[in-house]
């Protein structure tokens, strides 16, 4: 599986941005997907995850109500819509694929994910 993230950039606080992750290789609808973010000196944290069918989602408390994860299993793409952005959302955002979670189940730990995209930088200015 190859994952290609895109859509990062510079946005003012309060603004919106959508990052995308295009997948190739294994059939997209057979694995869960997650979005993680990382800042220097901090652990990579899961901010959102979505099940194979898209029926189940997870959000970290820090982004709940502001971020929305979705997927298009025809376009083989997962999205992260980020609204009401804050300076503390500044990070490199990574998409990742989880091959081993059971259908409908979501996992949020970094080591549980099998493949990673290259990351896209999101910078929120105050």
Long-range contacts (C-beta under 8 A, 24 or more apart in sequence): 1-25, 1-26, 1-31, 1-97, 1-114, 1-115, 2-115, 3-95, 3-96, 3-97, 3-115, 3-116, 3-117, 3-118, 4-117, 4-118, 5-93, 5-94, 5-95, 5-117, 5-118, 5-119, 5-120, 6-120, 7-120, 8-92, 8-93, 8-120, 8-121, 8-122, 8-123, 9-121, 9-122, 9-123, 10-123, 10-124, 10-125, 11-85, 11-122, 11-123, 11-124, 11-125, 12-85, 12-124, 12-125, 13-85, 13-86, 13-87, 13-124, 13-125, 13-126, 14-84, 14-85, 15-85, 15-124, 16-81, 16-82, 16-83, 16-84, 16-85, 17-82, 17-85, 17-122, 18-79, 18-80, 18-81, 18-82, 19-79, 19-80, 19-82, 19-93, 19-95, 19-120, 19-122, 20-77, 20-78, 20-79, 20-80, 21-77, 21-78, 21-79, 21-95, 21-117, 22-75, 22-76, 22-77, 23-76, 23-77, 23-78, 23-97, 24-76, 26-99, 28-71, 28-73, 28-76, 29-53, 29-73, 30-99, 31-97, 31-98, 31-99, 31-101, 31-114, 32-97, 32-98, 32-101, 32-105, 32-106, 32-107, 33-69, 33-71, 33-78, 33-95, 33-96, 33-97, 33-98, 34-95, 34-96, 34-98, 34-106, 34-107, 34-108, 34-113, 35-69, 35-78, 35-80, 35-93, 35-94, 35-95, 35-96, 36-93, 36-94, 36-95, 36-96, 36-110, 36-113, 37-89, 37-91, 37-92, 37-93, 37-94, 37-122, 38-91, 38-92, 38-94, 38-119, 39-90, 39-91, 39-92, 43-110, 44-94, 44-110, 46-108, 46-109, 46-110, 47-80, 47-93, 48-80, 49-98, 49-106, 49-107, 49-108, 50-78, 50-106, 51-101, 51-103, 51-104, 51-105, 51-106, 52-103, 52-104, 53-103, 53-104, 55-104, 56-104, 56-105, 56-106, 57-106, 58-106, 58-108, 60-108, 62-88, 63-89, 82-122, 85-122, 85-124, 86-124, 87-124, 87-125, 87-126, 88-124, 89-122, 89-124, 90-122, 90-123, 90-124, 91-121, 91-122, 92-119, 92-120, 92-121, 92-122, 93-119, 93-120, 93-121, 93-122, 94-118, 94-119, 94-120
